[in-house]
């Protein structure tokens, strides 16, 4: 019996897989065999497997496998028959005319199914509302600058208007940073708000350096202030969504609005006190006259600020499971047959660490060709299909690396639990992988098979322990990569 497989590429993978050079694709698509109008697909031998990698630009790579030949790939043009359902929903929303890259930039992942029905109408009305608000801001800026003396040397209102234009231009250049962060990295903040909130302060500190140097180079005020605003806007683009996730964590009784309002009370109180102390410092004559003294005072305050920020984020105790906490919990379960509680796990979590540098390294969302290496072996693919028949993921150890590294790809229908299972399997393999120099292919598959048997026996205990010590197993923030999905049609 024939059993086609289909590969589809809808967009963005995990951060760790972005470093690899691959052809980018945007849309997940599922195609039935009958939709492929190619002669070679009409009559297939019983031992043939068809694999299709569909790209967002309309092209596709078709793979043919049988017992007589190795894996062969052919690029071909294909239509987009099975996008009709998605496009019909976008057509109802009035957005079917937008290019895919723009849809990905301005809309949440999974739109329209991932948001409420009133989301688009609200955002469409908010857009002109914000435009009129900024027009008003531009007009009153001229009056404010005029009141503080801008244009007094020339005695003309035009000078105040010119100063206002320069000032607003500075704000506009800075706003580009928030635009880029929100459009390009909007899906990062739910996973690790502590990390991105800390990075926001590092970037904001760098932006303040540009503002400080305007005193030394007043002739370059506009470019320096614009760079400062741009950098600080990037920081704000990281800060605001991250803190909204943190606020949502605080609102355990659904009182998010009240939590946000009380946070404003704390923030405004701190702002007033900080401004008062800042004015007292500026009122010191020696400080005003000495730029090095001003800079050293700022540096001292900024370092203290960053240390306090790190301490405040370190006390947060999330009971949801992201990739960092999943690694800590799984490692504890593999080595000690127990899982850590929320307090201990959050204390062990490294706020500043990047997934790319965490070991063992896991590459999510890997194409089929990379999973099987350069062998293009039909037998290897069939063995993988049988080995992972009960799972929603494929996992192999990368033989091209001296350090331990696994490659993972997911099937259609994979969930956050599928990602968690792949991480558990990774850590078991990492602790039990035999480091013989002359490993055979058969022994590698034996170890993979053994890891799946161990997971079948012990993973349920892992989940039960998570529930017992207070983890919210309904909130597993492990996103399935959307760059490639593998669908099995028919028995192996």
C-alpha positions in Angstrom: 0.0 0.0 0.0 1.2 3.5 -0.8 1.6 6.0 2.0 2.3 9.5 1.0 3.8 12.0 3.3 3.5 15.8 3.0 5.7 18.5 4.3 4.6 22.1 4.6 6.3 25.2 5.6 4.2 27.9 7.3 6.5 30.4 8.7 8.6 30.8 11.8 10.5 28.2 13.8 12.1 28.3 17.2 14.9 30.7 17.8 17.5 28.0 17.9 16.7 26.9 14.3 16.9 30.4 12.9 20.6 30.2 12.7 20.5 27.6 10.1 20.4 28.7 6.4 17.3 27.4 4.9 14.7 28.5 2.4 12.0 30.4 4.3 8.4 29.5 3.9 5.3 30.9 5.3 2.1 28.9 4.9 1.1 25.5 6.3 -0.7 23.6 3.6 -2.1 20.1 3.4 -2.6 18.5 0.0 -4.3 15.3 -0.9 -2.7 13.0 -3.5 -5.5 13.7 -5.9 -4.6 17.4 -6.0 -1.2 16.7 -7.5 -1.5 16.6 -11.3 1.8 14.8 -12.0 1.9 11.6 -14.1 4.2 9.9 -11.8 1.7 10.2 -8.9 -1.2 8.5 -10.7 0.2 5.0 -10.6 2.6 4.3 -7.8 4.2 1.0 -6.9 3.2 -0.4 -3.5 6.6 0.4 -2.0 6.7 4.0 -3.1 6.5 7.0 -0.7 5.8 10.5 -1.8 7.0 13.5 0.2 6.1 17.1 -0.6 7.8 20.2 0.7 5.6 23.2 -0.1 7.0 26.7 0.1 5.1 30.0 0.6 6.1 31.3 -2.8 4.1 28.6 -4.6 6.9 26.2 -5.4 7.3 22.8 -3.9 9.9 20.1 -3.6 8.6 16.6 -4.3 10.5 13.6 -3.1 10.2 10.1 -4.5 11.4 7.0 -2.6 11.2 3.3 -3.4 13.3 0.2 -2.9 15.2 0.6 -6.2 16.3 4.2 -5.9 17.4 6.6 -3.1 15.5 9.7 -2.1 15.2 12.1 -5.1 13.9 15.6 -5.0 12.3 17.6 -7.8 11.4 21.3 -7.7 8.1 22.0 -9.3 5.3 24.7 -9.5 2.1 23.9 -7.6 -1.1 25.7 -7.0 -2.5 26.5 -3.6 -5.7 24.6 -3.7 -5.9 23.8 0.0 -5.5 27.4 1.1 -9.1 28.1 0.2 -10.4 27.7 3.8 -7.8 30.1 5.3 -8.2 32.6 2.5 -12.0 32.5 2.8 -11.7 33.5 6.5 -9.3 36.3 5.6 -11.6 37.4 2.9 -14.4 37.6 5.4 -12.2 39.8 7.5 -11.4 42.0 4.5 -7.6 41.1 4.5 -7.3 38.6 1.6 -5.6 41.3 -0.5 -2.7 41.8 2.0 0.7 40.2 1.1 1.6 37.3 3.3 4.7 39.0 4.7 2.5 42.0 5.8 -0.1 39.7 7.4 2.6 38.0 9.4 4.0 41.4 10.5 0.8 43.1 11.7 -1.4 40.2 12.8 -1.0 37.6 15.6 0.1 34.1 14.6 -2.9 32.0 13.7 -5.2 34.9 12.9 -8.2 34.9 12.8 -8.6 31.8 14.9 -6.1 32.9 17.6 -8.0 36.1 18.6 -11.5 37.1 19.5 -14.0 38.1 16.8 -13.9 41.8 17.7 -10.0 42.1 17.4 -9.7 43.3 13.8 -12.5 45.8 14.0 -11.0 47.3 17.2 -7.5 47.5 15.7 -8.8 49.1 12.4 -10.6 51.8 14.4 -7.6 52.3 16.8 -5.3 53.0 13.9 -6.8 56.4 12.8 -7.5 57.2 16.5 -3.7 57.0 17.2 -3.0 59.0 14.0 -5.1 61.9 15.2 -3.6 61.7 18.6 0.0 62.1 17.2 -1.1 64.9 15.0 -2.3 66.8 18.1 1.0 65.9 19.8 3.0 67.4 16.9 1.0 70.6 17.0 1.3 71.2 20.8 5.0 70.4 20.7 5.6 73.6 18.8 3.8 75.6 21.6 5.8 73.9 24.3 9.2 74.5 22.7 8.2 78.1 22.0 7.2 78.6 25.7 10.7 77.4 26.9 12.5 79.7 24.6 13.0 77.9 21.3 13.2 80.5 18.6 13.7 83.3 21.0 17.0 84.2 19.5 15.5 84.7 16.0 12.3 86.1 17.3 10.2 84.1 14.8 7.5 81.6 15.2 9.0 79.7 12.3 12.1 78.8 14.5 9.8 77.2 17.1 8.1 75.3 14.4 11.4 74.1 12.9 12.5 73.0 16.4 9.2 71.1 16.8 9.8 69.4 13.5 13.2 68.3 14.6 11.9 67.1 18.0 9.0 65.2 16.5 11.3 63.7 13.8 13.5 62.4 16.7 10.4 60.7 18.2 9.4 59.3 14.8 12.7 57.7 14.2 12.5 56.2 17.7 9.1 54.7 17.0 10.5 52.6 14.2 12.2 50.5 16.9 8.9 49.6 18.5 7.4 48.9 15.1 10.1 46.4 14.2 10.0 44.6 17.6 6.3 44.3 17.7 6.0 43.0 14.1 9.0 40.7 14.0 9.3 39.3 17.5 5.8 39.5 18.9 5.7 35.7 19.6 8.6 35.7 22.0 7.3 37.4 25.1 4.8 34.7 26.3 7.6 32.2 26.5 10.2 34.1 28.6 9.0 37.5 29.8 11.7 37.7 32.5 14.5 37.4 30.0 13.1 40.0 27.6 12.2 42.4 30.4 15.8 42.3 31.6 17.2 42.7 28.0 14.9 45.8 27.7 16.8 47.5 30.5 20.2 46.6 29.0 19.1 48.1 25.6 17.5 51.1 27.2 20.8 51.8 29.1 22.7 51.8 25.8 20.2 54.3 24.4 20.8 56.7 27.3 24.4 56.9 26.3 23.5 58.6 23.1 21.5 61.1 25.0 24.4 61.8 27.3 26.8 62.5 24.5 24.5 65.3 23.1 26.1 67.6 25.7 29.5 66.9 24.3 28.4 67.2 20.6 25.5 69.6 20.6 25.9 70.2 16.8 24.9 66.5 16.3 21.9 66.7 18.6 19.3 65.4 16.2 21.2 62.2 15.0 22.4 61.4 18.5 19.0 62.0 20.1 17.3 60.0 17.3 19.7 57.1 17.8 18.9 57.3 21.5 15.2 57.3 20.9 15.5 54.5 18.5 17.4 52.3 20.9 15.1 53.2 23.8 12.0 52.5 21.6 13.4 49.0 20.9 13.8 48.6 24.7 10.2 49.7 25.2 9.0 47.3 22.5 10.6 44.5 24.6 9.5 45.9 27.9 5.8 46.6 27.5 4.6 43.2 26.2 6.9 41.4 28.6 5.5 43.3 31.6 1.9 42.6 30.4 2.6 38.9 30.7 4.0 39.5 34.2 0.9 41.5 35.1 -1.2 38.6 33.9 0.8 36.3 36.1 0.0 38.5 39.1 -3.8 38.6 38.4 -4.6 35.1 39.8 -8.3 36.1 40.4 -8.9 37.6 37.0 -8.3 41.2 38.3 -5.8 42.2 35.6 -7.3 45.7 35.3 -6.9 46.4 39.0 -3.4 44.9 39.0 -2.4 47.2 36.1 -3.9 50.2 37.9 -2.1 49.6 41.2 1.1 49.1 39.3 0.6 52.6 37.9 0.3 53.9 41.5 3.7 52.3 42.4 5.3 53.5 39.2 4.1 57.1 39.4 5.1 57.3 43.1 8.6 56.1 42.2 8.7 58.5 39.2 7.8 61.5 41.4 10.4 60.6 44.0 13.0 59.9 41.4 12.4 63.2 39.7 12.7 65.0 43.0 16.0 63.3 43.8 17.2 64.0 40.3 16.5 67.7 40.5 18.4 67.8 43.8 21.4 66.2 42.2 21.2 68.6 39.2 21.1 71.5 41.7 24.6 70.6 42.8 26.9 73.2 41.1 29.9 71.0 40.7 27.9 68.3 39.0 26.4 70.6 36.4 29.8 72.0 35.4 31.6 68.6 35.2 30.6 66.3 32.4 32.8 63.4 33.7 31.2 63.7 37.2 27.7 63.7 35.6 28.6 60.6 33.6 30.0 58.8 36.6 26.9 59.6 38.6 24.7 58.3 35.8 26.7 55.2 35.5 26.5 54.4 39.2 22.8 54.9 39.2 22.3 52.8 36.1 24.3 49.9 37.4 22.3 50.0 40.6 19.1 50.1 38.5 20.1 47.1 36.5 21.0 45.1 39.6 17.7 46.0 41.2 15.9 45.0 38.1 17.6 41.6 38.0 16.7 41.0 41.7 13.1 41.9 41.1 12.7 39.5 38.2 14.5 36.8 40.1 11.8 36.7 42.8 9.0 35.9 40.2 7.6 32.4 40.6 5.9 31.3 37.5 4.0 28.0 37.7 3.8 27.7 33.9 6.3 25.7 32.0 8.5 27.3 29.3 11.5 25.8 27.6 14.0 26.9 30.3 11.9 25.5 33.2 11.1 22.4 31.2 14.8 21.7 30.8 15.4 22.1 34.6 12.4 19.9 35.5 13.2 17.2 33.1 16.9 17.0 34.0 15.9 16.7 37.7 13.4 13.9 36.8 15.9 12.0 34.7 18.8 12.2 37.2 16.9 12.1 40.5 13.4 10.7 39.6 11.8 13.8 41.1 10.8 17.2 39.9 11.5 20.6 41.5 8.8 22.8 42.9 7.9 26.2 41.5 10.2 28.1 44.0 13.3 26.0 43.5 12.9 25.8 39.7 12.4 29.5 39.3 15.5 30.2 41.5 17.6 27.8 39.2 16.3 29.5 36.0 19.0 31.6 34.4 17.2 34.8 33.3 19.9 35.9 30.8 20.8 32.6 29.1 20.1 32.1 25.4 18.6 28.8 24.2 21.3 28.6 21.5 24.0 28.2 24.1 22.1 25.7 26.4 23.3 22.1 26.5 22.2 19.6 25.3 21.4 21.5 22.2 18.0 20.9 20.6 17.2 22.1 17.0 13.5 22.3 16.5 11.7 22.4 13.1 14.3 20.5 11.0 13.6 19.5 7.3 13.5 15.9 6.3 16.8 16.0 4.4 18.6 17.3 7.4 17.0 14.7 9.7 18.4 11.8 7.5 21.7 13.5 6.8 23.4 13.0 3.4 22.4 9.3 3.1 19.1 9.8 1.3 18.2 6.3 2.5 14.7 4.9 1.9 15.3 2.3 4.7 16.3 5.1 7.2 13.1 7.0 6.5 10.9 3.9 6.8 12.7 3.0 10.1 12.0 6.5 11.4 8.3 6.3 10.5 7.9 3.0 12.3 10.0 4.1 15.3 7.9 7.2 15.9 4.5 5.8 14.8 3.0 6.6 18.2 4.6 10.0 18.6 3.9 13.4 17.2 7.6 14.1 16.6 10.7 12.7 15.0 14.0 13.0 16.8 17.5 11.9 15.8 21.0 12.6 17.1 23.0 14.7 14.8 25.9 12.6 13.6 27.7 15.5 12.0 28.4 17.2 15.4 31.1 16.1 17.9 29.0 17.6 20.7 25.6 16.0 21.6 22.9 17.6 19.5 19.4 16.4 18.5 17.3 17.4 15.5 13.5 17.4 16.0 10.7 17.8 13.5 7.0 17.6 14.3 4.0 16.0 12.7 0.7 17.6 11.9 -1.4 17.8 15.1 1.6 18.2 17.4 1.0 20.2 20.6 3.0 21.7 23.4 2.9 18.3 25.1 4.7 16.9 22.0 7.5 19.4 22.4 7.7 18.5 26.1 8.0 14.8 25.2 10.8 15.5 22.7 12.7 17.4 25.4 12.3 14.5 27.9 13.6 12.1 25.2 16.5 14.4 24.5 17.6 14.5 28.1 17.3 10.7 28.5 19.5 10.2 25.4 22.0 12.8 26.6 22.4 11.0 29.9 22.5 7.5 28.4 24.1 8.0 24.9 27.1 5.7 24.4 30.1 7.7 23.4 31.9 5.0 21.4 34.0 6.3 18.6 32.7 3.7 16.1 29.0 3.8 16.7 27.0 1.9 14.1 23.7 3.1 12.6 21.9 0.1 14.2 23.1 1.0 17.7 21.9 4.6 17.2 18.4 3.3 16.4 18.5 0.9 19.3 19.2 3.9 21.6 16.4 5.9 20.1 14.0 2.9 20.5 15.1 2.5 24.1 14.6 6.2 24.8 11.0 5.9 23.5 10.4 2.8 25.7 11.7 4.7 28.7 9.5 7.7 27.9 6.4 5.5 27.6 7.0 4.1 31.1 8.3 7.2 32.9 6.7 10.3 31.3 3.4 9.7 33.0 5.1 9.7 36.3 6.8 13.0 35.3 3.5 14.6 34.6 1.9 13.4 37.8 4.8 14.8 39.8 4.4 18.1 38.1 0.8 18.3 39.2 1.6 17.1 42.7 4.1 19.9 43.3 1.9 22.7 42.0 2.9 23.2 38.3 0.1 24.3 36.0 0.3 21.6 33.3 -2.5 23.3 31.4 -0.1 26.2 30.7 2.8 24.6 28.9 4.4 27.5 26.8 6.3 25.3 24.4 5.3 26.4 20.9 5.3 23.9 18.1 7.5 25.2 15.2 5.4 26.2 12.2 8.1 26.2 9.6 7.6 22.6 8.7 5.0 20.0 9.5 5.0 16.3 8.4 1.8 14.5 7.7 1.5 10.8 7.4 -1.2 9.5 5.1 -1.8 5.7 5.3 0.0 3.0 7.2 3.8 2.6 7.3 
